Amino acid sequence: MERMMLMRLRRLNRSVALLVGLMLLLCAAVVLLDIILRQVGSSLGGTDEISGYAMAIATSWGMAYTLLELGHVRIDLLRTRAPAFGRAMFDLFSMVVMTGVVVLIAIKCWPVVARSWTQGSTANTPLETPLIWVQAPWFAGWLWFAGMSAVVTLLAASLIFRRDFEGSEEAIGAFAEQDTLQ
């Protein structure tokens, strides 16, 4: 059951990553158009601001995808020397810590978003972008990452509890660079 849920979460996060990738491609097209327009003496203006917003949103949403693809960096010096149970405990510990940090980040993001919403804050730039337009999807990405981290941690803990160390390693393991090169 856990492995099937992890597969579904991976598939869902791949769809999210595709949408985020499309957003980044659109942003790149706008920046390219602005560069071309500058060559003829015109400009869209604000492309640096818009691309910064796109990067913040893409980063917050991309973290969950990276989590499920086992792309987060870990120092695994001790982990590689441990038996299967020890590796599983290192992995679970790292997931619990990461989940705690991400949940804390999401909690700390909310007052920023709430203040922008209630005060109608705008960017201090020529575009005067309403900040809620940017901060709401950014915050939603952090919530998504926090939720995915918590669910993956619980699924991995269930696998470890059932002594399915191979399954837990597939869910939350860290693979050495030399393993991926072979």
ROZAMI-799806 format. One line per field, with one value per residue (C-alpha): x, y, z; residue in three letters. Coordinates in steps of 0.05 Angstrom, whole numbers. Each point is the difference from the previous one (the first is absolute). Layout:
N
xx = X  ...
yy = Y  ...
zz = Z  ...
residuo = ala  ...
This chain:
182
xx = 0  56  37  -63  -13  72  -8  -63  34  58  -47  -38  64  25  -63  12  72  -23  -47  57  45  -51  -4  76  -1  -52  42  61  -40  -21  72  24  -54  23  72  -21  -42  59  40  -51  -5  -61  -11  -54  30  -2  25  52  -54  -46  56  18  -72  -1  64  -28  -64  36  48  -55  -40  61  24  -54  18  73  -18  -38  54  52  36  13  73  23  67  -1  69  -28  -62  38  37  -63  -41  -70  -34  52  -8  -75  8  47  -50  -59  37  18  -73  -27  49  -15  -74  6  41  -47  -62  33  16  -72  -26  48  -22  -72  6  36  -57  -54  31  4  -72  -28  42  -6  76  32  71  44  14  -27  -47  -30  -18  -51  43  -57  2  71  0  -63  28  68  -33  -42  64  30  -65  2  73  -17  -59  40  58  -48  -35  65  28  -61  1  74  -10  -54  46  55  -49  -17  75  -4  68  6  -67  20  65  -38  -45  50  69  61  39  74  22  40  -63  -35  59  4
yy = 0  49  -12  11  66  22  -15  42  57  -3  2  58  39  -13  34  58  4  3  58  36  -14  30  62  6  -8  55  44  -14  18  66  16  -19  45  57  -10  2  62  34  -9  43  53  -25  -44  -36  21  -39  -66  -5  7  -50  -51  7  -15  -59  -28  6  -35  -54  -13  -9  -47  -37  -21  -54  -28  -2  -35  -56  -8  -7  62  36  0  -38  -16  -76  -16  -39  -24  -40  -39  -20  -64  5  17  53  32  0  35  52  12  5  48  44  0  17  58  25  -5  39  54  5  3  55  38  -7  25  60  16  9  66  30  -21  21  69  11  -21  43  61  -6  4  12  -6  61  -2  34  -60  8  -74  -19  -44  -48  -22  -24  -20  -43  -50  3  -16  -55  -32  -1  -30  -53  -16  -4  -46  -44  -5  -20  -53  -29  -3  -37  -48  -14  -10  -51  -36  -1  -24  -58  -12  16  34  -5  36  54  11  8  51  42  -29  38  -29  11  35  -61  -42  44  1  -75
zz = 0  19  -65  -41  37  -12  -74  -3  37  -48  -60  30  15  -70  -26  47  -24  -72  16  36  -59  -47  44  -3  -76  -6  45  -43  -63  31  19  -70  -31  46  -23  -73  12  33  -64  -36  54  39  61  37  66  65  -29  55  52  -33  -9  74  19  -47  31  71  -20  -40  58  52  -45  -27  69  6  -68  20  64  -35  -52  56  -25  66  20  62  27  4  28  60  -35  -53  54  37  -9  -31  66  16  -69  9  68  -30  -57  47  46  -59  -24  69  6  -70  11  64  -34  -60  44  41  -65  -23  67  -2  -72  19  37  -60  -46  49  10  -76  -7  56  -17  -75  -6  -67  -23  6  -75  -62  -11  70  -1  53  44  15  -73  10  73  -3  -51  35  67  -33  -25  70  27  -56  18  74  -14  -47  50  55  -42  -27  70  26  -59  10  75  -16  -48  53  53  -46  -9  -75  -1  -76  -7  49  -37  -65  34  40  -12  -21  -57  -8  -63  -22  4  -51  -48  -8
residuo = met  glu  arg  met  met  leu  met  arg  leu  arg  arg  leu  asn  arg  ser  val  ala  leu  leu  val  gly  leu  met  leu  leu  leu  cys  ala  ala  val  val  leu  leu  asp  ile  ile  leu  arg  gln  val  gly  ser  ser  leu  gly  gly  thr  asp  glu  ile  ser  gly  tyr  ala  met  ala  ile  ala  thr  ser  trp  gly  met  ala  tyr  thr  leu  leu  glu  leu  gly  his  val  arg  ile  asp  leu  leu  arg  thr  arg  ala  pro  ala  phe  gly  arg  ala  met  phe  asp  leu  phe  ser  met  val  val  met  thr  gly  val  val  val  leu  ile  ala  ile  lys  cys  trp  pro  val  val  ala  arg  ser  trp  thr  gln  gly  ser  thr  ala  asn  thr  pro  leu  glu  thr  pro  leu  ile  trp  val  gln  ala  pro  trp  phe  ala  gly  trp  leu  trp  phe  ala  gly  met  ser  ala  val  val  thr  leu  leu  ala  ala  ser  leu  ile  phe  arg  arg  asp  phe  glu  gly  ser  glu  glu  ala  ile  gly  ala  phe  ala  glu  gln  asp  thr  leu  gln
